[in-house]
Amino acid sequence: MFKQKNYLALGAVILVALLIFSLPPRATGRLKMAIGSLFLPLLGLASTAQQLPVAAADAVLSRRELLQLAENLRRENDQLKVMALQTGATARENDQLRSALGWQRQVPWKLKLAKVIMRDPANWWRTVEIDLGSRDGITDNLPVLTADGLVGRVSSVWPTHSQVVLLSDPNCKASALVENPAHDTGVINAGGPLDNSFVQLTYLSGSANLKPGQGVITSGLGGIFPKGIPIGQVVDSRPVEFGLYTEARVKLFVNLGALEQVWVLLK
């Protein structure tokens, strides 16, 4: 049965071949075109397969170029960020200088502007160094302040720089008075070690009538600090030494941990 089917198929092929050869040339050409069109998809697939390696190579090269472009853009962005930081720092410093110069014209003292150039990490709240020295006319015990208030005094002087001891240091004491009707007078001493934004106003009269919010300024006594430099505000008070004296806690006007520029009050 299987051999009979093969014979029939072979006979059909021979018959078709004889018919094709007996056709006119024009009909034979059309038949060839029809048969060829049946194999075009297979030929196109083969051509596409040959072009895939080339397209893949182009894609890899394009990826490399994109990565390089992205890296260049990242570097330019970093440079722009640095430039923006520098511009912001310069603008902030210019604003500080304008404000400081405007304030200098309003006060009756002779002042010299200095930059804070160093702070000892082990002694963060006690001393700073400034960029003015003996060649700039700086001497020991000159008052140091900002537009907000008293900072401290010059404690050591070198030709090109000086050390400033801050109000939070026990070695920097200042005579001060409270801006109340009685003008109660005491001495500024360092506060506790945990929060150096506060100082103690000691040796006030036992009858001193202090209230929170009252201002504290230098009294002009002692020969170092002239009268009228703002120091801070009274926060609270309490009697000490069995009521012989009153002691007050004072919040400083100046943030001693963020000093960038200060004024030295010249003689």
Phi, psi and omega in degrees: 000318181293321180293324179298320178295322179295319179296319180297318180295318180296320179295321179296319179297317180296319180296317179297320180297317180296321180295319181296317181291336180274353181284156176295160182301320182296318179293323178297319179297318179296321180296319178298321179294321180294318180293321180296324181295334178293333183262358180301316179303321179293322179293321178295321178297320178295320180295318179297320179297324178290329182277345182302314179300322180295314179297321179296319178297319178297321180295319178297316179297318180296323178296318178299317179296320179294320178296319178295320178297318178297320178295319177298318179295322179297318179296317179298321179296318178297318179297318179295323178296317179297317179298321179295320178297316179297318180296318179296319179296319179295317179296319179296318179294321178296319178297319179296319180294318178299315180296318181293318180293323177294321178291323181301324182291342185268343184261154185274004185263161175266114188242154176227127184282138179223153176257141174282120186251344181200149176218129182285118181301327180283347183226046194303320187264002189256315185221157170221165175243142181241164187270022175245141180225201183296329179291345178261007180088014181276136176229172180297150172068017173285136179294146178234133184211172170236182177295341179275330181161194186288139178252312183168213180216158176288130182248331179216145184229134172238171184303321187248352180205168182217159176256138179243125174269130187272164180298338180281357178270136179300338180278355179250098179250148181218137175285133186221157175230152180268136180278072174230173183304327182275348183050053180299134185245140177208198183234131177280127175234161178299147177273203180288164183283347186273325182228103185271014172273359179241148172230168179255135172256108189250172178059032171281155178301145178298337180264009182299135181253088184261146178227145177302138179097347178291138182284153177233129180229167175292145184269343183090354178275152177104342173084003180248306184260126176291163182288141170104001178281123179298142178243307181179202180230146177292132176260310177200173180212164180202152176282146177226167180053049177058034176087003178289327182230166173239140179237134182238148174263130185240128175274120183291145174286329185266134173277100185292343179272359183230035182283130175240318178226141179224165176248134173260126181273111183279159178289000000 
